[in-house]
């Protein structure tokens, strides 16, 4: 666990408070909280740790005080068992980029998911399960020749699989051992 350091980290903490309130500038934070611009400016310039601001922000927004103070872990703690913070990655140009955590209502996925996480691609979010015993027909997160993508897998006789799902490439068949299956797609959330 990271230790609290009251002698630094003020700028980053102020930026996290701005993010937690859904704001863009320190002036907006000043207006919202009633803390003068000059006080915020002094805190910023001296890298002063704004504990009172962070406590108030946590109470106002429901954002995790641990996240506000340290900048690690999920931004929101699981609330009353109704939501859960899941690790979130963005799929970009065949690579997964860690983007922290997303909070999601548990109603969006089955209780049988053992190791859930979310991968985003364009306007779509995929709820994945990293724990699976057997590859079955369906949509999967796979790695093919170093490139990660969401693909449809269809098992065919003698240990082979038909891989499809990319608009750019034609479906192909290969041995299941020729690709790395990373996670099963449990649900898909898409913007209308």
Buried (B, 14 or more C-beta within 10 A) or exposed (E): EEEEEEEEBBBEBBBBBBBBBEBEEBEEBBEBBEBEEEBBEEBBEEBBBBBEBBEBBBEEBEBBBBBBBBBEBBBBBEEEEEBBBBBBBBBEEEEBEEBBBBBBEBEBBEEEBEEBBBBBEEEEBBBBBBEBEEBEEEBBBBBBEEEBBBBBBBBEEEEBBBBEBEEEEEEEEEEBEEBEBBBBBBBEBEEE
